[in-house]
Amino acid sequence: VMFMQAGFAMVESGCCRAKNVQNILMKNLVDVCIGTMCWWAWGWTLAYGIADGDNHAFANSNQFFGMGFTEVNSDGIFTPSPYMRDWFFQWAF
């Protein structure tokens, strides 16, 4: 589904004059970037946030801004959690 952005860019650039193609492509790129940042910051938590055990099954502060996407071992080594994979998969859709 994410590759549909490229298709939209092709359709939109084909429907305008050549001098406006660069503007259309930049708007599509900015759309993807802002959408990704919003999904990372708030969207994932609103859609799939982890309940904290206090009857808050919706949108806690546990995963805002990607918190909890990595786990730290006792050696200080960061390892990705399965939430990072799930976040990427849902972002693509």
TAJO-V211371 format. One record per backbone hydrogen bond with DSSP energy under -0.5 kcal/mol. NH is the residue of the N-H (numbers start at 1). CO is the residue of the C=O. If there is no record, write none. Layout:
((NH CO) (NH CO))
This chain:
((4 1) (5 2) (7 3) (8 4) (9 5) (10 6) (11 7) (12 8) (13 9) (14 10) (15 11) (16 13) (20 17) (21 18) (24 20) (25 21) (26 22) (27 23) (28 24) (29 25) (30 26) (31 27) (32 28) (33 29) (34 30) (35 31) (36 32) (37 33) (38 34) (39 35) (40 36) (41 37) (42 38) (43 38) (44 39) (46 42) (47 43) (48 44) (49 45) (52 56) (57 55) (59 45) (65 41) (66 40) (66 63) (67 64) (69 66) (71 79) (73 71) (73 77) (76 73) (79 71) (81 69) (84 81) (85 81) (86 82) (87 83) (88 84) (89 85) (90 86) (91 87) (92 88) (93 89) (93 90))
